[in-house]
């Protein structure tokens, strides 16, 4: 079975950076997926932290309907992430009401057990659509998950990571024997997702994304030789010292591009170890940094010979791309292909496209 894995489409983002919403990109992606027997949407398909759910789904409708046509008679597996957690929330509640025991590292859920997931599946009526959460086994040696659990281990002091660390401390104080299991990660992270989703339904959406935008602004300015960059260079270590003294973290004051990569890989390695995922390959997204790219090795291979593969994203984020091209690991438009007994292989769909210029066109047909 030939499987195509696509992560972090973020359809409906208020920044208009969701490139797959442009007809030209959508056509390219669907043409590439035509050769797949199975498509895995590995989290953050919908942007539910910036728009009300009805509006986000309407903006995603052209893509999802076209995907349904392209995958008619095939399988689409959706593995929800932190920005579209509502896709799995209803199914998780349904399972709990049915007395399902603790959440395993990989479980399959019926899309009919949640209103939003059912409506998404309805847009692909001729496709077999299922939910997998928190991950799925694509082969006996390949595990795939969105990767948002890594926020509990990330040493970069992002707002969401600080909140997760604080909630995790509270959860651990309730159960002194608690260790990182899927249920423990859910206890630490799902309150943040529920808050963000609920706030957007009754408030101006950008308010919820300011924390993430703040992180990107800090990263951007901290690397500049300017008064603001120098000031941030002094402020970040101070803030980190305070957070660590409160028992949060441990966080680090280094927010360089190199440390962002290392921190993400260390955190994902911690998730793999904590959950006991015995796989030769673990595929994830979430950090928007694809890899390993040619010439990269550090951090991608874990003890026990497990290899990490990150699918990247379909967002054009200028703060990370900085005018560069497809060689940049944050360049959008990559698919992870899985076939036979071969390792996951990354392929760029937009490597010859002027993405920045494309974003000036309309989202929908």
N, C-alpha and C positions, 0 to 999 in steps of 0.2 A: 504493500500500500504506500502510495506517495502522498506525503502530508506536507502542507504548506502552513507555516506558523506566522501570523501577523499580530503585532502587538501595538498598543498605544496609538490608536487612530484618533482618539479624543474628538469625535465628531460633535460639532456644536460649540466648540470653544469660542469665547467672546473675543479672543485675540485674532480670529480669522486665520490662524496659523495651521489649521487642520487641512493639510494638503489633499487628503483623499476625498474631500468634499467638492473638489474641482473636477469637472467632467473629464478633462484631459488626463488627470492622474487616476481617476476612478477607472477609466477605460484601460489604462496601462496595467493597473493592478489586477483587474478582472481578466485581462488577456493572459497575464502570468499565471493566475490561479486556474486557468482552464485545464492545465495539465495535472492538477491535483485530484486525487481520489477523496481526500479529506482536507478540510480547512479548519484550522484552530485559530480562533480570535482570542489572543492571550491577554485579555484585560484592558480596561480603559477604552472600550469601544465607544461608549457614549460619555460626553462631558456633562456630568450631573452635579458638578460643584459650581457651575457658572450660569446655568440656565434652569428654569423650571422644567420639570420632566416632560411635559407635553411639548414644549418648544424644542427641547433637545431631540426628542424622538422625531419630531416633524423635520428638523434639519437633517437628521440621519436617514430619513426615509428613502431618499433617492439612492443612496449607497446600499442600504440593506436590501431594498427591493431588487436592485441590479445584481447584488451578490446572490440573492435567491434564484434569479434566473440563471446565473452562471454555474450554480451548484445544484441545479435540479437533478434529483435522483442520487445525490451524494450526501455526505455528512458534513455538518458544521458543528463544531464544539466551541461553546463560549465559556471561557474561564474568567469570571469577573475579577476586577481589580479594585483599587481603592476609589477611583473616580466614578465607577459604575457599580458600586457595591450593592445598590438597590436591586440589581438584576438577580442576585442570589439571596437577598434578605428574606423574601417571602418563602422561598424553597427551604431555607434553613429553619424558619419558624414552622413550616409544615412538617418537616422531619422531626422537630422537637415535640410537636403535638402528637405525633405518631409514636413517640417513645423511642426514637432512634438514639442509641448511646452516643458516646463522645465522637466528635468529628475526626475521621481518619485523614491521612495525608492526601488521599485521592478518593473522591466520591462523585457519583453521577446523580443528577437531579432532573426531574421532569420540568420543562419550561411552563407547563400548565399550572404549576404550584405557586406562581407569582404573577401578579397582574402585568408588570412591566415585561418580564421575560416572555410571557404569553404573547403580548402584542408584538414584541420583536420577532418571535417565531412566526407569527401570523403574516409578517411581511415576506417570509420565505416559505410559502405553503407547499412547495414541491421538494423541499429539502428536509432531511432528517436533522433537526436542531436539538441539541442536548446541552445541558449545563454541567460543567465539571468544576469542583471546588474542594479545597483550595488549590488543587492541582489535578493533573491527569497523567496516567501512564500511557505514553504513545507507543512504546515498545517495552519489552521487559527490562531493557537497559536504558530507557529514556523517559525522564520525568519532566513535565512542564508545569510551570506555575507563573502567575503574573509577577510575583516577587515582592509584593507590598509588605510581607512579613519582615523583610530585612530592615524596615524602618525602626524596629525595636532594638536593632544592634548597630545602627548607623552612628558613626562618631562625628559626622558633620552636624552642627547644631541647628538643623532645620526646625521650624516651628512644630511641624507634625511629629517629628522624632522626640522633641522635648515633651510634648503632651503625652505621647505614647509611653515614654519612660516613666512619667509621673503616674499614669494610670496603672502601669504594670506594677509599680511599687505598691499601690493600693491593693491590686488583685493578689499579689504575693502575701500581703499582710493578712488577707482573709484565709488563704490556704498556704500555710507555711511549707507544705511539701510541693508547692507548685513549681513546675519547670516548664520550659518552652515546649508545649504541645500545641496542636492546632487550636484547641479550646482556649489555652492560655493566650495565644496570639490574638484570638478573636476577642477575648475579654479586654485586652489592652488597646486594640485598634478599632473595633466596631463602634464604640461610643463616639469616636472622632468622626467616623464616616456618617453615622446617624445624625450628628449635630450639623455637619456640613450640608447634608442633603436636606434636612428639615429647614435650615435657615434659608437656603436658596428658594424654597417653595413660597416663602412669604417676604423675601427681602431682595434688594438689588444684588444680582449675582456676583458682581465683581468683589463684593465685600468678603466673600468666602475665599477668594483666590489671592487676597492680598498677602497672606502669609507666604505662599509659594512664590509670588512675584517679588516679595521682599528678599527671599533667599537668593533669587537670581540677581537682583539689583546689588546685593551685598557682594556676591561672587564677582560681578562685573566690575564694580568700583574698587574692590580690594586689590585687583590686579593692576590698577592704574597708578602711574607716578603723578599723583595730584594730591592737593590738600585733603580732599574727601577720602581718597584711597589710603593715604597715610594715617588719617584719623581712624578709619575702619581697621587698619592693621594693628592699631593699638587697642581699639575697643573690643574686638572679637576675643582676643585671649583673656581679657578681663571678664567678659560675660561668661566665657567657658569656665573660668575658675569659679565663678559664683555658682553656676549650674552644677558643677562637679562637687562643690562643697555642700550642696543641698542633697547630694546622693543621687542626682540624675546623671545619665550618661553611662560610662565616661565619654565625654566629648573632647574633641581636639580643636585647637584654634587655627589649624591649617585648612584653608579653603581653596587651595590651588587646584588647577585642573588635574594634576597628577594625584593629589590626595583624594579628590572626588572619585576618581577611578578606583584607587586602592580601597577607599572606605566602602564603596558599593560592593566590591568583590569580597572584602573581609566579612561584611554583613551577610551577604548571601551564603558564604561558606558557613557562617554560624547557624543560619537557618537549616542548611543541609545536615549539619552535624546534630543540631538539637532535635530535629524530626526523624533522624535516623534514616534518611533517604539513601538507600543503597542502589545507586544508579551509575552507569558509566558516563552518562550525559545528563545534565540538568539545564533546561532551557528556561529563561526568564526574560522579563522586560523591565518595566517600572522606572529604571534610572534613565531611560532614553539614550543610553550610550551603548552602541552595538559593539560586538566583539566576540571572540578575539579577531582582530583584523591582522593582516599580514605584518609580521615582525613583532607581534605582541605575544607574550608568554606569561609574564608575572601576574599571579593571582588567578589566572583562568584554570589552572590545574590544582586540584585539591588533594589532600592525603587520601590514599586509596585509589588514585588514578581517576577520580571523577573530574570531568571537564565541564566547565560552565560555558554557556553560550547565551549572549544577550541579543535579542532581536532588534534593539533600537526602537525608534518611534516613527510615526508619520506626522510629526509636528516640525515645522520650520522655526527653530528658535535662534534668532540672530545673536543673542547673547552668548550662545555656545558655538555657533557656526562661524561668526566673525568674518563673514565675507569669503570663507574658504569653500571648498567643493567636496566632492564625494569621498575624498580621503579622510575627511573629518569624521570621527566616530559618531557625532551627533547629526550627521547628514541624514535627512529623512528618506524613507522609502525602501527599507530592506525587508526581505522575506527570509525566514529560516526554513530550508527544505530538509525533509527527512525521508529517506527511501532505503529499501532493502536493509542491509546491515551496516550501511555507511554512517559516519558521524553527521551531525547537523551541519548544513552548509549555508552560509549567508550569501544572498544575491541581491544586488542593488537594482531597483526598478527605475529609479529616477536619476541615475548617475550622469546622463547626458542632457538633463533638463535644467533650464534656468528657473529654478523654483521660486526665487525671490520675485522675479517678474510675473510668474504665474499667479502668485498670491494677489496680484492686483485685479484679477478677473473675478467674476461672481462665483459664489459657492455652488449654486444649483443651476440646472439647465434652464 
